[in-house]
Amino acid sequence: MHKIIALISLVLVLVLVNISILKKEDHLANGKIAYLALAPVDPRSLMQGDYMALRFGISSDINRALQDYHRFHKRIYLKGVEGYIIVKLDNKKIASFKALYTNQTLSDDELLMHYRVRDDEVKFATNAFFFQEGTARYYEKARYGEFRVDDSGELLLVGMYDEHLTKLEAPMDATNIQEGER
């Protein structure tokens, strides 16, 4: 009997994991593209081993809007809040903050994005971009993060881009290049 329960549990876990994977794959394939400008990060934490610490330019706009909203409604601004914002996309799909979302109708050039506030910082899907060890130099010119945004406002970071929206990628054999060849 215990073996049957364990087997059923294993099958259930595998089904749930695969459903989650399929949802993420669909999100990547069908999510709307939006670029968020990166904000300066403390250079000592910009490249930390195998990842780049990230902050986004619209974070300060959101923080100000949250403080104004809470001040207007005479509420205490809680640092652990989360919610949704509306961003406006320009012709290059670069997102700029428009408003906090309070059930407004969105126009065709607007997207809903989920945010959260942690440690006094507005954060989106991630606060780090991970890359293969030894390839940090290929991402040093990053100025934008490309996100795929689904209809519910959830974001997935898919890549880093320079100021001309050129994708930054390390060559497949980047870690095999000898120091003298760089």
NORJO-V757498 format. One record per residue. N is the residue number from 1. RES is the residue in one letter. PHI is phi as a letter, one per 20 degrees, with the letter a starting at -180 (* if undefined). OMEGA is omega in radians with two decimals (* if undefined). BURIAL is 1 if it has 24 or more other ideal C-beta (glycine too) atoms within 12 Angstrom, else 0. Layout:
# NORJO-V757498
n res phi omega burial
N RES PHI OMEGA BURIAL
N RES PHI OMEGA BURIAL
This chain:
# NORJO-V757498
n res phi omega burial
1 M * 3.14 0
2 H f 3.13 0
3 K f 3.14 0
4 I f 3.12 0
5 I f 3.12 0
6 A f 3.13 0
7 L f 3.10 0
8 I f 3.11 0
9 S f 3.12 0
10 L f 3.13 0
11 V f 3.13 0
12 L f 3.11 0
13 V f 3.13 0
14 L f 3.11 0
15 V f -3.13 0
16 L f 3.11 0
17 V f 3.14 0
18 N f 3.06 0
19 I f 3.11 0
20 S f 3.11 0
21 I f 3.13 0
22 L f 3.10 0
23 K f 3.12 0
24 K f 3.10 0
25 E f 3.09 0
26 D f 3.10 0
27 H g 3.12 1
28 L f -3.09 0
29 A f -2.99 0
30 N d 3.13 0
31 G f 3.11 1
32 K f -3.11 1
33 I e 3.03 1
34 A b 3.08 1
35 Y d 3.05 1
36 L d 3.10 1
37 A f 3.10 1
38 L e 3.04 1
39 A e 3.11 1
40 P g 3.11 0
41 V c 3.07 1
42 D g -3.06 0
43 P g 3.13 0
44 R f 3.14 0
45 S d -3.12 0
46 L f 3.13 0
47 M d -3.12 1
48 Q c 3.12 0
49 G m -3.03 0
50 D d 3.10 0
51 Y b 3.11 1
52 M d 3.05 1
53 A f -3.08 1
54 L c 2.91 1
55 R c -3.09 1
56 F d -3.05 1
57 G g -3.09 1
58 I f -3.13 1
59 S g -3.12 1
60 S f 3.08 0
61 D f -3.14 1
62 I f 3.14 1
63 N g 3.11 1
64 R f 3.14 0
65 A f 3.10 1
66 L f 3.12 1
67 Q f 3.10 0
68 D f -3.14 0
69 Y g -3.10 0
70 H f 3.10 0
71 R f -3.14 0
72 F f -3.11 0
73 H e 3.11 0
74 K l 3.09 0
75 R d 3.05 0
76 I f 3.13 0
77 Y f -3.12 0
78 L e -3.09 0
79 K f -3.12 0
80 G e -3.09 0
81 V f 2.98 1
82 E b -3.11 0
83 G a -3.08 1
84 Y c 3.04 1
85 I c 3.01 1
86 I d 3.05 1
87 V d 3.08 1
88 K d 3.14 1
89 L e 3.04 1
90 D e -3.08 0
91 N f 3.07 0
92 K e -3.12 0
93 K m 3.04 1
94 I e -3.06 1
95 A e 3.00 1
96 S c -3.10 1
97 F f 3.06 1
98 K d -3.07 1
99 A a 2.92 1
100 L f -3.10 1
101 Y e 3.07 1
102 T c 3.11 0
103 N m 3.06 0
104 Q f 3.02 0
105 T e -3.11 0
106 L e 3.03 0
107 S e -3.07 0
108 D f -3.11 0
109 D e 3.13 0
110 E c 3.09 1
111 L c 3.00 1
112 L e 3.11 1
113 M c 3.09 1
114 H e 3.07 1
115 Y c 3.01 1
116 R b 3.10 1
117 V d 3.11 1
118 R c 3.13 0
119 D l 3.11 0
120 D m 3.13 0
121 E c 3.02 0
122 V f -3.08 1
123 K c 3.08 1
124 F d -3.04 1
125 A g -3.08 1
126 T b 3.03 1
127 N d 3.12 1
128 A b 3.04 1
129 F d -3.07 1
130 F e 3.12 0
131 F b -3.10 1
132 Q f 3.12 0
133 E g 3.10 0
134 G n -3.11 0
135 T d -3.07 1
136 A g -3.06 1
137 R f 3.14 0
138 Y f -3.08 1
139 Y d -3.09 1
140 E f -3.12 0
141 K e -3.11 0
142 A f 3.10 1
143 R c -3.14 1
144 Y b 2.95 1
145 G d 3.07 1
146 E e 3.13 1
147 F d 2.92 1
148 R d -3.05 1
149 V d 3.11 1
150 D e -3.07 1
151 D f 3.13 0
152 S e 3.09 0
153 G n 3.11 1
154 E f -3.07 1
155 L d 2.98 1
156 L c 3.08 1
157 L f -3.09 1
158 V d -3.14 1
159 G a 3.11 1
160 M d -3.06 1
161 Y c 3.11 1
162 D e -3.07 0
163 E f 3.11 0
164 H e -3.09 0
165 L m 3.01 1
166 T e -3.09 0
167 K f 3.10 0
168 L e 3.13 1
169 E b 3.03 0
170 A e 3.05 0
171 P g -3.11 0
172 M g -3.09 0
173 D d -3.04 0
174 A g -3.11 0
175 T e 3.11 0
176 N e -3.13 0
177 I f 3.14 0
178 Q f 3.14 0
179 E g -3.11 0
180 G f -3.11 0
181 E e -3.08 0
182 R f * 0
